[in-house]
Amino acid sequence: MKNFAILGGGISGITVGNILLDMFPDSKVTIYAQETRDIVSYVASAQFYPIWLGDNLPENYELTLKRWFLKSKEEFIKRRDDVNYGIATYRNHELFKEAEEPPAYFRDVLSNFEALEDHNLPAGYKYRFSFDTMIIDTWVYIPQLTKDFLNRGGQIVQREFKSIAEVIDLDEPVIFNCLGMGAKPIFGDEYLKPVKGVVLRLKPVNIGDVVVSTGDFIVAQRSQDLYLGASYDENWETADPTQQEEEYLFDNVKEIMETPGSIFSIPQGTLRKENIIERMVGFRPVRSIGPRVEKETLGDKTIIHNYGHGGNGIILSWGTAHEALSLL
Ligand SMILES: Cc1cc2nc3c(=O)[nH]c(=O)nc-3n(C[C@H](O)[C@H](O)[C@H](O)COP(=O)(O)OP(=O)(O)OC[C@H]3O[C@@H](n4cnc5c(N)ncnc54)[C@H](O)[C@@H]3O)c2cc1C
């Protein structure tokens, strides 16, 4: 019987676990994770839109990204009609103050993609990319994927690793490293950096069939909340959400959404601070040279790395997991 270990029970680990059990239904697959709920995977807006990945991506990386995004898209579409996965389709309007040239692969990856000048946008925005997107409601989707994994015989063991020696000591000969930011201390990855994002969850409110986003903000409705996110702070000083971050986020989203005249305007007074249910913070595992999907041999163990997905870990999850599995 094949015997696999997965380090990490976030979106990267649980996706690898499901593919492994598809490929080798009789194998023993164990996820080892310090935490499975209070993790960054649950903080993501998980909107199907490629965002900034790293400052020093290799040349021609767009082809790799395109392959990963298309694979993920195919897998999300397969699950979209099953309500248990919490995947909804919306029209996404990404706003810009200056004209932007989309990367060439956007037109292949994002359905019904348009890049337009629009004179009715609020708050100094003048241009938009509009495209069909999916919101993968992580609070529904990850528990369902976890259920799939357990129902197929996968196991989850709560365990914290303090060193690489503890990892090599595992019984399993093949180990998938899906530790997210946890890969930095254990595997000494100097390219990894935690980028802070503050999120507000509001009581659910109908904003129409849209997701509205800018480089700094996103507003999206999900089954249990209205999601307002998310700062992208590389030089944060405090790990908690500050009042200043919260106000900046709330006030800007309110202005964008409640200024009359745009194709997505909602009535004034729809967004209210008293409807905030929860403040969340997460740290994106940004790797300046892009996610690490790579095989390495350590002693008698094969380690397959799959981490460092930055602000794209949900929507890259299937693409990078399939690639990781192809390295077996
Ligand atoms: C505000 C915000 C918005 C985002 N929006 C999006 C978006 O729209 N789309 C998108 O695709 N992505 C988005 N992301 C990024 C996404 O959340 C991450 O890329 C993704 O969740 C990373 O998943 P992961 O499984 O690799 O890591 P994690 O979710 O961090 O999981 C890591 C796992 O490893 C375990 N672990 C770590 N260290 C140890 C250790 N020493 N021992 C044992 N276990 C350990 C943890 O407990 C956890 O189980 C966003 C992130 C933030 C913060």
Ligand as a Chemical Component Dictionary entry (heavy atoms), coordinates in Angstrom:
data_LIG
# 
_chem_comp.id                   LIG 
_chem_comp.type                 NON-POLYMER 
_chem_comp.pdbx_formal_charge   0 
_chem_comp.three_letter_code    LIG 
# 
loop_
_chem_comp_atom.comp_id 
_chem_comp_atom.atom_id 
_chem_comp_atom.alt_atom_id 
_chem_comp_atom.type_symbol 
_chem_comp_atom.charge 
_chem_comp_atom.model_Cartn_x 
_chem_comp_atom.model_Cartn_y 
_chem_comp_atom.model_Cartn_z 
_chem_comp_atom.pdbx_ordinal 
LIG C1  C1  C 0 -7.119 39.053 2.955  1  
LIG C2  C2  C 0 -6.785 37.931 2.031  2  
LIG C3  C3  C 0 -7.471 37.792 0.839  3  
LIG C4  C4  C 0 -7.167 36.742 -0.028 4  
LIG N1  N1  N 0 -7.892 36.617 -1.177 5  
LIG C5  C5  C 0 -7.636 35.592 -2.013 6  
LIG C6  C6  C 0 -8.383 35.445 -3.224 7  
LIG O1  O1  O 0 -9.260 36.235 -3.565 8  
LIG N2  N2  N 0 -8.093 34.374 -4.006 9  
LIG C7  C7  C 0 -7.146 33.457 -3.678 10 
LIG O2  O2  O 0 -6.945 32.515 -4.435 11 
LIG N3  N3  N 0 -6.400 33.594 -2.550 12 
LIG C8  C8  C 0 -6.613 34.644 -1.722 13 
LIG N4  N4  N 0 -5.860 34.808 -0.598 14 
LIG C9  C9  C 0 -4.671 33.950 -0.413 15 
LIG C10 C10 C 0 -4.997 32.578 0.155  16 
LIG O3  O3  O 0 -5.735 32.723 1.346  17 
LIG C11 C11 C 0 -3.688 31.820 0.418  18 
LIG O4  O4  O 0 -2.851 31.851 -0.714 19 
LIG C12 C12 C 0 -3.996 30.359 0.720  20 
LIG O5  O5  O 0 -4.989 30.271 1.707  21 
LIG C13 C13 C 0 -2.754 29.600 1.155  22 
LIG O6  O6  O 0 -3.191 28.307 1.483  23 
LIG P1  P1  P 0 -2.201 27.226 2.068  24 
LIG O7  O7  O 0 -2.984 25.985 2.252  25 
LIG O8  O8  O 0 -0.986 27.167 1.225  26 
LIG O9  O9  O 0 -1.757 27.838 3.479  27 
LIG P2  P2  P 0 -2.574 27.920 4.861  28 
LIG O10 O10 O 0 -4.010 28.149 4.660  29 
LIG O11 O11 O 0 -1.816 28.904 5.677  30 
LIG O12 O12 O 0 -2.396 26.483 5.469  31 
LIG C14 C14 C 0 -1.156 26.077 5.995  32 
LIG C15 C15 C 0 -1.342 24.849 6.844  33 
LIG O13 O13 O 0 -0.077 24.469 7.366  34 
LIG C16 C16 C 0 -0.154 24.310 8.770  35 
LIG N5  N5  N 0 1.133  24.607 9.367  36 
LIG C17 C17 C 0 1.912  25.704 9.194  37 
LIG N6  N6  N 0 3.062  25.580 9.903  38 
LIG C18 C18 C 0 3.000  24.379 10.531 39 
LIG C19 C19 C 0 3.887  23.647 11.378 40 
LIG N7  N7  N 0 5.061  24.153 11.764 41 
LIG N8  N8  N 0 3.504  22.405 11.813 42 
LIG C20 C20 C 0 2.317  21.882 11.442 43 
LIG N9  N9  N 0 1.437  22.527 10.630 44 
LIG C21 C21 C 0 1.777  23.751 10.192 45 
LIG C22 C22 C 0 -1.250 25.274 9.182  46 
LIG O14 O14 O 0 -1.764 24.951 10.476 47 
LIG C23 C23 C 0 -2.266 25.043 8.057  48 
LIG O15 O15 O 0 -2.996 23.878 8.295  49 
LIG C24 C24 C 0 -6.144 35.833 0.300  50 
LIG C25 C25 C 0 -5.461 35.969 1.497  51 
LIG C26 C26 C 0 -5.770 37.021 2.352  52 
LIG C27 C27 C 0 -5.018 37.165 3.644  53 
# 
loop_
_chem_comp_bond.comp_id 
_chem_comp_bond.atom_id_1 
_chem_comp_bond.atom_id_2 
_chem_comp_bond.value_order 
_chem_comp_bond.pdbx_ordinal 
LIG C1  C2  SING 1  
LIG C2  C3  SING 2  
LIG C2  C26 DOUB 3  
LIG C3  C4  DOUB 4  
LIG C4  N1  SING 5  
LIG C4  C24 SING 6  
LIG N1  C5  DOUB 7  
LIG C5  C6  SING 8  
LIG C5  C8  SING 9  
LIG C6  O1  DOUB 10 
LIG C6  N2  SING 11 
LIG N2  C7  SING 12 
LIG C7  O2  DOUB 13 
LIG C7  N3  SING 14 
LIG N3  C8  DOUB 15 
LIG C8  N4  SING 16 
LIG N4  C9  SING 17 
LIG N4  C24 SING 18 
LIG C9  C10 SING 19 
LIG C10 O3  SING 20 
LIG C10 C11 SING 21 
LIG C11 O4  SING 22 
LIG C11 C12 SING 23 
LIG C12 O5  SING 24 
LIG C12 C13 SING 25 
LIG C13 O6  SING 26 
LIG O6  P1  SING 27 
LIG P1  O7  DOUB 28 
LIG P1  O8  SING 29 
LIG P1  O9  SING 30 
LIG O9  P2  SING 31 
LIG P2  O10 DOUB 32 
LIG P2  O11 SING 33 
LIG P2  O12 SING 34 
LIG O12 C14 SING 35 
LIG C14 C15 SING 36 
LIG C15 O13 SING 37 
LIG C15 C23 SING 38 
LIG O13 C16 SING 39 
LIG C16 N5  SING 40 
LIG C16 C22 SING 41 
LIG N5  C17 SING 42 
LIG N5  C21 SING 43 
LIG C17 N6  DOUB 44 
LIG N6  C18 SING 45 
LIG C18 C19 SING 46 
LIG C18 C21 DOUB 47 
LIG C19 N7  SING 48 
LIG C19 N8  DOUB 49 
LIG N8  C20 SING 50 
LIG C20 N9  DOUB 51 
LIG N9  C21 SING 52 
LIG C22 O14 SING 53 
LIG C22 C23 SING 54 
LIG C23 O15 SING 55 
LIG C24 C25 DOUB 56 
LIG C25 C26 SING 57 
LIG C26 C27 SING 58 
# 
